[in-house]
């Protein structure tokens, strides 16, 4: 595995005929990231991972300096997973003049973005730079953050970026609970109850599939999530994918997403549904 | 000459080994545009021109519908000039979802941009899309709108866009007066007096070259432009290029720019100076 910090050196390291699978990360790698590498390895000649803690996607109340970092561990994990090139630039490299940013017009102020103004502007800004540097054939994103994937797909479509976006499935416990570093904050009983989130989302998916109206499906979903003891719903949404605007018909892809607050952990989960 | 309206068809029409010179325009072609085509022909295998009246760079008080259009004339001129592919998309094609825009953080609210808020956001938005579609080797811009060229160069640098930006010289009358479609609104005496703008800019350039301080050069420039009868200065600026922030040293490139209002025409002109 080669470690590259300079964008032009990275470009020079990749021949134009090579198919490149790209996994952008902020480091502190976990099982989810490694599953993206695995997917990238299966369909590309070369796998490039980036590790860059992007300052512009942190809000004024979010502590950039406290974001967890462990490059040595990440390097070992990436190497073991079969990454070919690890791109590890610094902030001055990624923001030389910082004269312009990408700003999201629709789809940023809903779901998780509602409580993180400007977050997805920062995400799209850095992702568009990384795409220009790496020029990947395919880029891999986990569906755990479905809003991020949606906005990136929207951007790629709107800006004619020559890359294929690969959505990778959420990794789950046997119970269906979406894996998350926050799950350690769940009590034993909460961990059992939290599995209800995915069951409720799956029921909603089946509802749409069998022709139940979006409003009725959403009402039932709220009802089920509301019934989870010692927790409160943060949001429940059924929206068009990738615009994340209110779902008005069921011929498009729809995102069914929920965030539920337990005592010490806020859990998110989602399902993307398309008439099958 | 081929006329293409679909971005993917355009992409398919260009082989990756071909060097591509790109001339983006809003149509209603004049001598300036054709000089860009000429420059592009000299150093590329293929010349692509786009004609797209970009709605997002028009302000709420600027009339998009009244922008002059004459496709048949443009087509004939482009063909005659030696354009190989004319890209002529419609607005829905260029803005399919319009989920995200590029917004300028520095350099947009000075010079001509001061009176056109949002204008350069629209310019960078459409130019970044066009670059992704055409993927040119080199792109050609006239220095008449130096602020536009500066912001595009800044964007290309900040976003690692793999394109070479070519600045093309302002086309001038024998008197030095910068050519402009607005010159027809000058009276005979104004046309003579307006030639003073370029002379004053050239003197400023010489001043910098001989070591005169930026503030003194600017004061003298204001003095000379102020002396042009029956006109008022709109702005005079000496700024860093391409950030367009206040010039603090003379080791970088500097843009010396002025706008002067005559009775029926507002004229702009500029010089980019670098220690020779």
Contacts between the chains, C-beta under 8 A, distances in Angstrom:
chain1	res1	chain2	res2	distance
A	7	B	160	5.5
A	11	B	162	7.6
A	16	B	16	6.7
A	95	B	158	7.2
A	96	B	157	6.0
A	96	B	158	5.9
A	97	B	106	7.7
A	97	B	154	5.3
A	97	B	157	6.0
A	97	B	158	5.1
A	97	B	242	7.7
A	97	B	243	6.2
A	98	B	105	6.4
A	98	B	106	7.8
A	98	B	158	6.5
A	99	B	104	6.4
A	99	B	105	5.8
A	99	B	106	5.2
A	99	B	107	5.9
A	99	B	151	6.9
A	99	B	154	4.0
A	99	B	155	6.6
A	99	B	158	5.6
A	99	B	242	7.7
A	99	B	243	6.6
A	100	B	102	5.4
A	100	B	103	6.5
A	100	B	104	5.1
A	100	B	105	6.1
A	100	B	124	5.7
A	100	B	151	7.5
A	100	B	154	7.0
A	100	B	155	5.2
A	100	B	158	6.2
A	100	B	159	7.6
A	101	B	102	7.5
A	101	B	103	5.7
A	101	B	105	6.2
A	102	B	100	5.4
A	102	B	101	7.5
A	102	B	102	5.9
A	102	B	103	7.7
A	103	B	100	6.5
A	103	B	101	5.7
A	103	B	102	7.7
A	103	B	103	4.8
A	104	B	99	6.4
A	104	B	100	5.1
A	105	B	98	6.4
A	105	B	99	5.8
A	105	B	100	6.1
A	105	B	101	6.2
A	106	B	97	7.7
A	106	B	98	7.8
A	106	B	99	5.2
A	107	B	99	5.9
A	124	B	100	5.7
A	128	B	159	6.3
A	129	B	158	7.5
A	129	B	159	5.4
A	129	B	160	5.8
A	132	B	159	5.6
A	132	B	160	4.3
A	132	B	161	5.7
A	132	B	162	6.9
A	133	B	160	4.8
A	135	B	162	7.6
A	151	B	99	6.9
A	151	B	100	7.5
A	154	B	97	5.3
A	154	B	99	4.0
A	154	B	100	7.0
A	155	B	99	6.7
A	155	B	100	5.2
A	157	B	96	6.0
A	157	B	97	6.0
A	158	B	95	7.2
A	158	B	96	5.9
A	158	B	97	5.1
A	158	B	98	6.5
A	158	B	99	5.6
A	158	B	100	6.2
A	158	B	129	7.5
A	159	B	100	7.6
A	159	B	128	6.3
A	159	B	129	5.4
A	159	B	132	5.6
A	160	B	7	5.4
A	160	B	129	5.8
A	160	B	132	4.3
A	160	B	133	4.8
A	161	B	132	5.7
A	162	B	11	7.6
A	162	B	132	6.9
A	162	B	135	7.6
A	242	B	97	7.7
A	242	B	99	7.7
A	243	B	97	6.1
A	243	B	99	6.6
